Amino acid sequence: MILQSKLDRAMEWLKDQSKKPDGRKEGKEEREENTLLEKKDVSALILSALCVFGPILLVLLAIALWAYR
């Protein structure tokens, strides 16, 4: 499986959550400490942001250039 390590980590986290006796969720600070970025996560985030916002920025740039003339 391609994302087996992430799946295993998520399943382990769910098991830990179900074992807590008081049923409380972890705080945001505790969750952020447990979240680790893998090698290519940052480049994937940047690429996905460009795919989402790139066309919008191109349209806005085209409108600005058209309005400037």
C-alpha contacts under 8 A as a table, 3 or more apart, distances in Angstrom:
res1	aa1	res2	aa2	distance
1	M	4	Q	5.43
3	L	6	K	5.52
3	L	7	L	6.30
4	Q	7	L	5.04
4	Q	8	D	6.05
5	S	8	D	5.11
5	S	9	R	6.13
6	K	9	R	5.06
6	K	10	A	6.15
7	L	10	A	5.14
7	L	11	M	6.16
8	D	11	M	5.15
8	D	12	E	6.13
9	R	12	E	5.15
9	R	13	W	6.21
10	A	13	W	5.07
10	A	14	L	6.25
11	M	14	L	5.09
11	M	15	K	6.25
12	E	15	K	5.11
12	E	16	D	6.24
13	W	16	D	5.08
13	W	17	Q	6.20
14	L	17	Q	5.03
14	L	18	S	6.25
15	K	18	S	5.19
15	K	19	K	6.28
16	D	19	K	5.16
16	D	20	K	6.63
17	Q	20	K	5.57
17	Q	23	G	7.34
17	Q	25	K	7.10
18	S	23	G	7.18
20	K	23	G	5.46
20	K	24	R	7.21
26	E	30	E	6.10
26	E	31	R	6.47
27	G	30	E	5.34
27	G	31	R	6.41
28	K	31	R	5.16
28	K	32	E	6.19
29	E	32	E	5.23
29	E	33	E	6.43
30	E	33	E	5.30
30	E	34	N	6.63
31	R	34	N	5.21
31	R	35	T	6.35
32	E	35	T	5.15
33	E	36	L	7.53
37	L	41	D	5.96
37	L	42	V	7.55
38	E	41	D	5.45
39	K	42	V	7.42
40	K	43	S	5.40
40	K	44	A	6.15
41	D	44	A	5.07
41	D	45	L	6.13
42	V	45	L	5.07
42	V	46	I	6.27
43	S	46	I	5.11
43	S	47	L	6.07
44	A	47	L	5.08
44	A	48	S	6.07
45	L	48	S	5.22
45	L	49	A	6.14
46	I	49	A	5.10
46	I	50	L	6.24
47	L	50	L	5.13
47	L	51	C	6.25
48	S	51	C	4.98
48	S	52	V	6.23
49	A	52	V	5.13
49	A	53	F	5.90
49	A	54	G	7.63
50	L	53	F	5.29
50	L	54	G	4.86
51	C	54	G	5.55
51	C	55	P	7.26
52	V	55	P	6.94
52	V	56	I	7.66
53	F	56	I	5.24
53	F	57	L	6.15
54	G	57	L	5.19
54	G	58	L	6.17
55	P	58	L	5.01
55	P	59	V	6.21
56	I	59	V	5.25
56	I	60	L	6.25
57	L	60	L	5.06
57	L	61	L	6.01
58	L	61	L	5.02
58	L	62	A	6.11
59	V	62	A	5.06
59	V	63	I	6.20
60	L	63	I	5.10
60	L	64	A	6.13
61	L	64	A	5.04
61	L	65	L	6.13
62	A	65	L	5.14
62	A	66	W	6.04
63	I	66	W	5.04
63	I	67	A	6.03
64	A	67	A	5.12
64	A	68	Y	6.08
65	L	68	Y	5.09
65	L	69	R	6.58
66	W	69	R	5.61
